[in-house]
């Protein structure tokens, strides 16, 4: 019956599948299997494909959910008493979170053969939503005098992406990542 909400057990299965897939694809990337997702979620493979008709649909749903969580986190920080600390803290959070997000994103890219990057996919739209929320945190930190005025969103976001990829690919430990971020933040701080 159209419009009828899914049963509670179906909703619970979907959430377990997404949780398992986030772990499996976040650690295994494109080599991860839907069979491992089903096993970890405690459901049959048919249940996985009943909720997500393709592996790409599953991975995209995981990535969208991750972007949405990060965007909601950024949006919650817009009311922080210290806009500079909120911005720099969120920047650091994104860098720390990068390895898993990158693995999931690359798995989706490989599954879709590059896919559409012009904004038609749910994942692209969710990514743009996160970027807008990050931009709002940046603007608020600049108005508070914590971030230099000449740092615009395109270059700050490029720094975020580059720093995230470097931390992820180099497998930096927490201390090295913290020192790297201190240098980046020093360059962003208003004098």
C-alpha positions in Angstrom: 0.0 0.0 0.0 1.7 3.3 -1.1 2.3 5.9 1.6 2.2 3.4 4.4 5.2 3.7 6.7 7.5 0.6 6.9 7.0 -1.8 9.7 9.1 -1.2 12.8 11.1 -4.4 12.2 11.8 -3.3 8.6 12.9 0.1 9.8 15.2 -1.6 12.4 16.6 -3.9 9.8 17.3 -0.9 7.5 19.2 0.9 10.3 21.2 -2.2 11.2 22.1 -2.6 7.5 23.2 1.0 7.2 25.2 0.8 10.4 26.9 -2.4 9.2 27.5 -1.0 5.7 29.1 2.1 7.1 31.5 0.0 9.1 32.2 -2.5 6.2 32.6 0.0 3.4 34.4 2.5 5.7 37.1 0.0 6.4 37.0 -2.1 3.3 36.2 0.5 0.6 35.2 -0.9 -2.8 36.5 -4.4 -1.9 33.9 -4.7 0.8 31.0 -7.1 0.2 27.3 -6.9 0.7 27.5 -10.4 2.2 29.7 -9.1 5.0 27.2 -6.3 5.5 24.3 -8.8 5.8 26.3 -11.0 8.2 27.3 -8.0 10.4 23.7 -6.7 10.4 22.3 -10.1 11.3 20.1 -10.3 8.2 20.0 -12.3 5.0 21.4 -11.0 1.8 17.9 -10.8 0.3 16.9 -8.4 3.1 19.8 -6.2 2.2 18.7 -6.1 -1.4 15.1 -5.6 -0.5 16.1 -2.3 1.1 18.8 -1.4 -1.3 18.4 -2.8 -4.9 22.1 -2.5 -5.7 25.4 -2.3 -3.9 25.8 1.3 -5.3 22.4 2.3 -3.8 23.5 0.9 -0.4 26.8 2.7 -0.5 25.2 6.0 -1.6 22.7 5.7 1.3 25.6 5.2 3.7 27.4 8.3 2.3 24.3 10.4 2.3 23.5 9.5 5.9 27.1 10.3 6.9 27.0 13.7 5.1 23.7 14.5 6.8 25.0 13.7 10.2 28.0 15.9 9.7 25.8 18.7 8.4 23.5 18.4 11.4 26.6 18.6 13.6 27.8 21.8 11.8 24.3 23.3 12.1 24.2 22.6 15.8 27.5 24.5 16.2 26.0 27.6 14.6 24.7 28.6 18.1 28.0 28.0 19.9 29.2 30.8 22.2 32.7 30.7 20.7 32.3 30.7 16.8 36.1 30.4 16.3 36.3 27.3 18.5 33.2 25.9 16.8 34.7 26.4 13.4 38.2 25.0 14.2 36.8 22.2 16.2 34.5 21.1 13.4 37.3 21.4 10.8 39.4 19.1 13.0 36.4 16.7 13.4 36.1 16.5 9.6 39.8 15.7 9.2 39.6 13.0 11.9 36.5 11.5 10.2 38.0 11.7 6.7 39.5 8.2 6.3 36.1 6.5 6.6 34.2 9.0 4.5 36.9 8.9 1.8 36.7 5.0 1.7 33.0 5.1 1.4 33.1 7.9 -1.3 35.7 6.1 -3.3 33.7 2.8 -3.1 30.7 4.7 -4.5 32.8 6.3 -7.2 34.1 2.9 -8.3 30.7 1.3 -8.2 29.1 4.0 -10.4 32.1 4.4 -12.7 32.5 8.0 -11.6 28.8 8.7 -11.6 27.3 12.1 -11.9 29.1 14.9 -10.2 26.9 17.7 -11.5 24.4 17.6 -8.6 21.8 15.1 -9.7 22.6 12.4 -7.1 21.5 12.4 -3.5 25.1 12.0 -2.4 26.2 15.1 -4.3 23.3 17.1 -2.8 24.1 15.9 0.7 27.8 16.9 0.1 26.8 20.4 -1.0 24.6 20.7 2.1 27.6 19.9 4.3 29.7 22.4 2.4 27.0 25.1 2.9 26.9 24.4 6.7 30.7 24.5 6.8 30.6 27.8 5.0 28.1 29.2 7.6 30.5 28.2 10.4 33.3 29.9 8.5 31.4 33.1 8.1 30.3 33.2 11.7 34.0 32.6 12.8 35.1 35.5 10.5 32.4 37.9 11.9 33.7 37.0 15.4 37.2 37.9 14.4 38.6 34.3 14.8 39.3 33.7 11.1 41.0 36.0 8.7 38.6 37.9 6.4 40.4 37.2 3.2 39.9 33.4 3.5 36.9 32.5 1.3 35.0 29.3 1.3 36.6 27.8 -1.9 40.1 28.0 -0.6 39.3 27.1 3.0 37.3 24.1 1.7 40.2 23.1 -0.5 42.5 23.2 2.6 40.0 21.0 4.4 39.9 18.5 1.6 43.7 18.5 1.2 44.3 18.2 4.9 41.7 15.4 5.2 43.2 13.4 2.3 46.7 13.9 3.6 45.8 12.7 7.1 43.9 9.8 5.7 46.4 8.6 3.1 49.5 9.1 5.3 47.8 7.4 8.2 48.8 10.1 10.6 48.6 9.4 14.3 46.7 11.8 16.5 49.8 13.9 17.6 51.0 14.5 14.0 47.5 15.3 12.8 47.1 17.8 15.7 50.4 19.5 14.8 49.4 19.6 11.2 46.0 21.2 12.1 47.7 23.7 14.4 49.8 24.9 11.4 46.8 25.1 9.1 44.7 26.9 11.8 47.6 29.3 12.4 47.4 30.3 8.8 43.6 30.8 9.0 43.6 32.8 12.2 43.1 36.6 11.9 46.2 38.6 13.0 
